[in-house]
Amino acid sequence: MSEVGRNEPCPCGSGKKYKNCHQKMETQKGARNRTYLIGLILLVFVLIAIANFVIDMNNRGNVTKPDGPAPAGKVWSEEHGHYH
């Protein structure tokens, strides 16, 4: 099947030019598909960011005191996981 030109009659039989009939629908469908794809990509990025945040929050309590003596004038805080 050959491609229909913009100014040729629409193959649906409406009597309108293709550009004023089904080409508009085809263009809108393509734009809608791009919108869905962009939305899906953004959703994946948001879910990855949320997962990283949750993992980071869960790992905050797992920090252990480093080996060796504390720096001069510093004490280890178990609650915060670093020297004060």
Buried (B, 14 or more C-beta within 10 A) or exposed (E): EEEBEEEEBBEEEEEEBBBEBBBEEEEEEEEEEEEEEEEEEEEEEEEEEEEEEEEEEEEEEEEEEEEEEEEEEEEBEEEEBEEE
